[in-house]
Amino acid sequence: GDFSLHYDRSKDNPSSLAADLIAKNVRQTIEFGPALVENGQALPLDNKTHVISTRSTQLEPRTGIGQIGKLHYVILLVEGRRDGYSDGISLQGFQELFLKYGAQTAINLDGGGSAKLYFYNQVINRPSSPTREVSDALIFK
């Protein structure tokens, strides 16, 4: 029910990371990036904080998740690469959307051809073409 960010990986010890997370009572983790918002403030979008390399100013389809409060989330999907429909959004623009909707913490998830949003087993957005198989998912039940 609570997000926390861990984007400085320079001090991580891969051989003990799982045990460290278990000791902190972490129940689920995901690794994406970059982190966009922390403590209600925009984080710098530079190569030092990026987990996954991405061009921050390029318009792309993007997905992300933010936390407004305990057990209160906002999921954003911006479509793109669809002429006459949507060009996409930059990371800076995406970050601004999360701040606009009150996210205290937010991260960029996968985008591009895997920017898909399912609701009751149906894709409810218009994914860019070509789409690709989605190997990771956040599921709320």
C-alpha positions in Angstrom: 0.0 0.0 0.0 3.0 2.4 0.0 5.5 3.3 -2.7 9.1 4.1 -2.0 11.8 4.8 -4.6 15.2 3.2 -4.7 16.9 4.8 -7.7 20.5 5.1 -6.5 21.8 1.6 -7.1 25.5 2.4 -6.6 25.6 1.0 -3.1 23.5 -2.1 -3.7 25.1 -5.5 -3.0 23.4 -7.8 -5.5 24.1 -10.9 -3.4 22.3 -9.5 -0.4 19.7 -7.3 -2.0 16.8 -9.8 -1.7 17.6 -10.5 2.0 17.8 -6.7 2.6 14.4 -6.1 1.1 12.8 -9.0 3.0 14.2 -7.6 6.2 12.5 -4.3 5.4 9.2 -6.2 4.9 9.0 -5.3 1.2 6.3 -7.4 -0.3 6.3 -6.4 -4.0 9.0 -4.7 -6.1 9.2 -3.5 -9.7 12.2 -2.1 -11.5 11.5 0.5 -14.1 12.4 4.1 -14.6 13.2 6.7 -14.5 11.7 7.9 -11.2 9.6 11.0 -12.0 8.2 12.3 -8.7 9.3 11.9 -5.1 7.7 13.6 -2.0 5.4 15.5 -4.4 8.4 17.1 -6.2 9.7 16.6 -9.7 13.0 14.7 -9.8 15.7 15.7 -12.2 15.6 13.8 -15.5 19.3 13.1 -16.0 21.3 10.0 -16.8 22.4 9.7 -13.1 18.9 8.7 -12.0 17.7 6.7 -15.0 17.3 3.0 -14.5 16.4 2.4 -18.1 17.9 4.5 -20.8 15.3 6.7 -22.5 15.3 9.9 -24.5 13.6 12.3 -22.2 12.5 14.9 -24.7 11.2 12.6 -27.4 7.5 12.2 -27.8 6.6 8.6 -27.2 3.7 6.4 -25.9 4.3 6.1 -22.2 2.8 4.4 -19.2 3.4 5.1 -15.5 2.1 4.8 -12.0 2.0 7.2 -9.2 0.8 7.2 -5.6 -1.4 10.0 -4.3 -1.7 8.5 -0.8 -1.8 5.2 0.9 -3.7 2.7 -1.3 -4.6 5.6 -3.7 -2.9 5.4 -7.1 -3.0 7.1 -10.4 -2.1 5.1 -13.6 -1.4 7.2 -16.7 -1.1 6.0 -20.2 -0.4 8.4 -23.1 -0.8 7.0 -26.5 1.5 7.9 -29.4 2.9 7.1 -32.8 -0.6 7.4 -34.3 -0.7 10.1 -37.0 -3.8 12.3 -36.6 -4.6 10.8 -33.2 -1.7 11.1 -30.7 2.0 11.9 -31.0 2.9 10.8 -27.5 4.5 12.8 -24.7 8.0 13.7 -23.4 9.2 12.5 -20.0 9.0 16.1 -18.8 5.4 16.3 -19.9 4.6 13.0 -18.4 6.2 14.1 -15.1 4.1 17.3 -15.2 0.9 15.2 -15.6 1.7 13.2 -12.5 2.2 16.4 -10.5 -1.0 17.8 -11.9 -2.9 14.8 -10.6 -1.4 15.0 -7.2 1.1 12.1 -7.3 3.5 12.1 -4.3 5.6 9.4 -5.9 5.7 8.4 -9.6 7.7 6.2 -11.9 7.8 5.7 -15.7 7.0 2.2 -16.7 7.4 0.6 -20.1 6.1 2.5 -23.1 6.2 2.4 -26.9 4.7 -0.7 -28.4 3.9 -2.2 -25.0 1.9 0.8 -23.7 -1.3 -1.2 -23.2 -4.1 -0.7 -20.7 -6.4 -3.7 -20.0 -9.7 -3.4 -18.2 -11.8 -6.5 -17.7 -9.7 -8.5 -20.2 -10.0 -5.9 -23.0 -7.4 -3.4 -24.3 -9.0 0.0 -23.8 -6.4 2.1 -25.5 -5.1 2.3 -29.1 -1.6 0.9 -28.9 1.0 2.1 -31.3 2.0 -0.2 -34.2 3.8 -2.5 -34.1 2.8 -3.7 -30.7 4.9 -6.2 -28.8 4.2 -8.9 -26.3 4.0 -7.6 -22.7 6.2 -9.5 -20.3 5.5 -7.4 -17.2 2.2 -6.2 -15.8 0.8 -4.5 -12.7 -2.5 -6.1 -11.8 -5.1 -4.7 -9.4 -7.9 -7.0 -8.2 
